[in-house]
Amino acid sequence: MEELETDILVLGSGGAGLMAALYALDTNPKLNVTLATKGLFGKSGCTRMVQGGYNVVLSPNDSTERHFQDTMLGGHWLNNHILARTLVEDAPVVVHEMWEKAGVRFARDKDGNLHQKGLAGQTFDRTVHHGDLTGIEIVSRLSEQVRARGTRILEECRAVDLLVEDGEVFGAVLLPARTGEFIAVRAKITVLATGGSAPIFSVSSASLEKCGDGYALAYRAGATLMDMEMSQFHPTGLVAPGSRFNGSVIAEELRAAGGHLYNSENERFMGKYNPRFEKATRDEVSRGCYFEIAAGRGTPNGGVWLDVSHLGAKAVEELFPGMLERCFLIGRDLRKEPIEVCPTSHFEMGGVRIDRDCHSDLPGLLVAGEDSGGVHGANRLGGNGVADSTVYGRRAGLRAANTALERRMKKVDPSRSISAALSPWERTGGEQPQALHAEFRDVMWTKVGVVRDATAMSEAIDALQALQQRIDHVSVTGSRAYNLTWQSALDVRNAVTVGQMVAQCALIRQESRGAHYRSDFSSEDPSWTKNLTVRLESGQMRFGEQEVVREPAAAR
Ligand SMILES: Cc1cc2nc3c(=O)[nH]c(=O)nc-3n(C[C@H](O)[C@H](O)[C@H](O)COP(=O)(O)OP(=O)(O)OC[C@H]3O[C@@H](n4cnc5c(N)ncnc54)[C@H](O)[C@@H]3O)c2cc1C
């Protein structure tokens, strides 16, 4: 087994991981920084998929207080107030620095100022963008800078477990897919930025290598997670059975520009659910679509119709070139006809509990981006996700650089993690992990999805328990290099752990709030304005509650 030493180990190469590596190195260029990522460097994760843009206060007519209020209202006041405040206050600095440091370009208006548009849930047009390629621009420019600074980059190299001793983190066990041979990395500080778990549901818009690894790693290491029941669904995922575009997001802008949703009876149904029709927030539109489909008024492939043809062919071509292209690829012409859409799993608001400098409960472990919880409360506003990953990635990098020198390195024995990861090789004739993974994602989608109730969730919890036991019997054969079945076995182990957290927390929260909707407790209950926590204690998943973190009176 190969062994490596590094001052700072960053896990993940989305907005959070890249910013962490960049700011650590710029704070102290003498530090040794290693970045390991499960996908390809610069080409993986959801930051690259960002189309809508980045929320930031730039106009003198806007204010960070207003952005804060929008964020809290969107999050139904479940957000950690200090984290939400930090997000809105740091974002203008970060957007400016991303340009200065990395040359990230955002679109400009005719006067040369950054162009800002509006997304749902905002009271001011504050979203900067790079057309519909915002994420590619951010990740490409940041990746260039991280590479240029001599960072050691390990791509297609997943973190399997954190190395923990006496509640402190000292690095991670990595598994490069290309060789299948483990690497134990000793680090003074580890930054977890593996980007959430949206694909634990069978219909998802997110990049598929993400299956909740970060949450599962942090949980096994003993960290506290919070708000795991808060899974966000985007209302308009493309319905394209058998195509890789199934579940991919049809941008919110189509509804914002006047797109209409219809059921199979040609009724523009959203008016029944919300007076703002298609312009209601993501959670409300997702539920409207879900109820129509569940009532048997769906399209042939189980969605609803989204139509923008009444805007005119020219407007569709000008406003939505990317979406037009995507629809052509599945044989539909957005200019002339409606397309089938349905809710798609998009984002996880929950995650590892952190403070504003990204500290988890575990010394040595910083967490940033979608792996962390608390910033968005019960619902994330479009445009606040990439702001979160870059604002907190930057903070993690600064913090890591400032504390790495104070921390010692420690050699922690990786053998338990390695034997757990190798266990599928010890069996023959076991089940295929890919099939288990698909079954798991279906359970999550049908029983813990857009609309939840106690009966379905209890069934899900039993099903997940049974899946957990079956995972202990999967077997893998062949070479260890590029063994997709083995990788899948590691994925499903983590995904089921995360699914259990989500389902259990969703069952405990007996109200509807933001993205979490229960048909058996369909209104918001003020007594539930508190966060649910989950952690591993004595081998069991333990659940708790905590008061929402509010700002000290003097800071308000
Ligand atoms: C289709 C889509 C569109 C979106 N559009 C917007 C938008 O317009 N505006 C907005 O604000 N937000 C948007 N979001 C949300 C936004 O993408 C996320 O909030 C943000 O990018 C998350 O950044 P991150 O760095 O935490 O994770 P990611 O960017 O997802 O990066 C995660 C990284 O971790 C790696 N990784 C995963 N597991 C492991 C492991 N075990 N070991 C090592 N590495 C690992 C992955 O390969 C990847 O490199 C969108 C999301 C989606 C899915």
Ligand as a Chemical Component Dictionary entry (heavy atoms), coordinates in Angstrom:
data_LIG
# 
_chem_comp.id                   LIG 
_chem_comp.type                 NON-POLYMER 
_chem_comp.pdbx_formal_charge   0 
_chem_comp.three_letter_code    LIG 
# 
loop_
_chem_comp_atom.comp_id 
_chem_comp_atom.atom_id 
_chem_comp_atom.alt_atom_id 
_chem_comp_atom.type_symbol 
_chem_comp_atom.charge 
_chem_comp_atom.model_Cartn_x 
_chem_comp_atom.model_Cartn_y 
_chem_comp_atom.model_Cartn_z 
_chem_comp_atom.pdbx_ordinal 
LIG C1  C1  C 0 -27.934 20.522 -12.829 1  
LIG C2  C2  C 0 -27.582 21.449 -11.707 2  
LIG C3  C3  C 0 -27.645 22.810 -11.893 3  
LIG C4  C4  C 0 -27.338 23.674 -10.835 4  
LIG N1  N1  N 0 -27.411 25.015 -11.061 5  
LIG C5  C5  C 0 -27.106 25.864 -10.064 6  
LIG C6  C6  C 0 -27.150 27.280 -10.266 7  
LIG O1  O1  O 0 -27.476 27.757 -11.347 8  
LIG N2  N2  N 0 -26.794 28.076 -9.231  9  
LIG C7  C7  C 0 -26.410 27.580 -8.019  10 
LIG O2  O2  O 0 -26.114 28.364 -7.121  11 
LIG N3  N3  N 0 -26.355 26.252 -7.792  12 
LIG C8  C8  C 0 -26.688 25.383 -8.777  13 
LIG N4  N4  N 0 -26.633 24.044 -8.549  14 
LIG C9  C9  C 0 -26.133 23.574 -7.244  15 
LIG C10 C10 C 0 -24.606 23.637 -7.233  16 
LIG O3  O3  O 0 -24.145 22.922 -8.327  17 
LIG C11 C11 C 0 -24.027 23.074 -5.947  18 
LIG O4  O4  O 0 -24.593 23.780 -4.881  19 
LIG C12 C12 C 0 -22.511 23.261 -5.835  20 
LIG O5  O5  O 0 -21.925 23.239 -7.093  21 
LIG C13 C13 C 0 -21.885 22.190 -4.990  22 
LIG O6  O6  O 0 -20.472 22.374 -5.016  23 
LIG P1  P1  P 0 -19.511 21.374 -4.267  24 
LIG O7  O7  O 0 -18.128 21.846 -4.505  25 
LIG O8  O8  O 0 -19.971 21.190 -2.879  26 
LIG O9  O9  O 0 -19.731 19.956 -5.003  27 
LIG P2  P2  P 0 -19.524 19.520 -6.522  28 
LIG O10 O10 O 0 -19.311 20.652 -7.427  29 
LIG O11 O11 O 0 -20.626 18.586 -6.846  30 
LIG O12 O12 O 0 -18.155 18.704 -6.472  31 
LIG C14 C14 C 0 -18.023 17.484 -5.774  32 
LIG C15 C15 C 0 -16.678 16.878 -6.108  33 
LIG O13 O13 O 0 -16.397 15.828 -5.176  34 
LIG C16 C16 C 0 -15.938 14.676 -5.884  35 
LIG N5  N5  N 0 -16.226 13.502 -5.051  36 
LIG C17 C17 C 0 -17.403 12.881 -4.817  37 
LIG N6  N6  N 0 -17.224 11.839 -3.982  38 
LIG C18 C18 C 0 -15.904 11.794 -3.686  39 
LIG C19 C19 C 0 -15.079 10.927 -2.899  40 
LIG N7  N7  N 0 -15.576 9.868  -2.243  41 
LIG N8  N8  N 0 -13.754 11.196 -2.827  42 
LIG C20 C20 C 0 -13.201 12.242 -3.510  43 
LIG N9  N9  N 0 -13.932 13.064 -4.286  44 
LIG C21 C21 C 0 -15.261 12.850 -4.353  45 
LIG C22 C22 C 0 -16.668 14.738 -7.205  46 
LIG O14 O14 O 0 -16.016 13.970 -8.185  47 
LIG C23 C23 C 0 -16.606 16.241 -7.492  48 
LIG O15 O15 O 0 -15.366 16.572 -8.059  49 
LIG C24 C24 C 0 -26.962 23.160 -9.574  50 
LIG C25 C25 C 0 -26.910 21.786 -9.384  51 
LIG C26 C26 C 0 -27.226 20.936 -10.422 52 
LIG C27 C27 C 0 -27.178 19.460 -10.175 53 
# 
loop_
_chem_comp_bond.comp_id 
_chem_comp_bond.atom_id_1 
_chem_comp_bond.atom_id_2 
_chem_comp_bond.value_order 
_chem_comp_bond.pdbx_ordinal 
LIG C1  C2  SING 1  
LIG C2  C3  SING 2  
LIG C2  C26 DOUB 3  
LIG C3  C4  DOUB 4  
LIG C4  N1  SING 5  
LIG C4  C24 SING 6  
LIG N1  C5  DOUB 7  
LIG C5  C6  SING 8  
LIG C5  C8  SING 9  
LIG C6  O1  DOUB 10 
LIG C6  N2  SING 11 
LIG N2  C7  SING 12 
LIG C7  O2  DOUB 13 
LIG C7  N3  SING 14 
LIG N3  C8  DOUB 15 
LIG C8  N4  SING 16 
LIG N4  C9  SING 17 
LIG N4  C24 SING 18 
LIG C9  C10 SING 19 
LIG C10 O3  SING 20 
LIG C10 C11 SING 21 
LIG C11 O4  SING 22 
LIG C11 C12 SING 23 
LIG C12 O5  SING 24 
LIG C12 C13 SING 25 
LIG C13 O6  SING 26 
LIG O6  P1  SING 27 
LIG P1  O7  DOUB 28 
LIG P1  O8  SING 29 
LIG P1  O9  SING 30 
LIG O9  P2  SING 31 
LIG P2  O10 DOUB 32 
LIG P2  O11 SING 33 
LIG P2  O12 SING 34 
LIG O12 C14 SING 35 
LIG C14 C15 SING 36 
LIG C15 O13 SING 37 
LIG C15 C23 SING 38 
LIG O13 C16 SING 39 
LIG C16 N5  SING 40 
LIG C16 C22 SING 41 
LIG N5  C17 SING 42 
LIG N5  C21 SING 43 
LIG C17 N6  DOUB 44 
LIG N6  C18 SING 45 
LIG C18 C19 SING 46 
LIG C18 C21 DOUB 47 
LIG C19 N7  SING 48 
LIG C19 N8  DOUB 49 
LIG N8  C20 SING 50 
LIG C20 N9  DOUB 51 
LIG N9  C21 SING 52 
LIG C22 O14 SING 53 
LIG C22 C23 SING 54 
LIG C23 O15 SING 55 
LIG C24 C25 DOUB 56 
LIG C25 C26 SING 57 
LIG C26 C27 SING 58 
# 
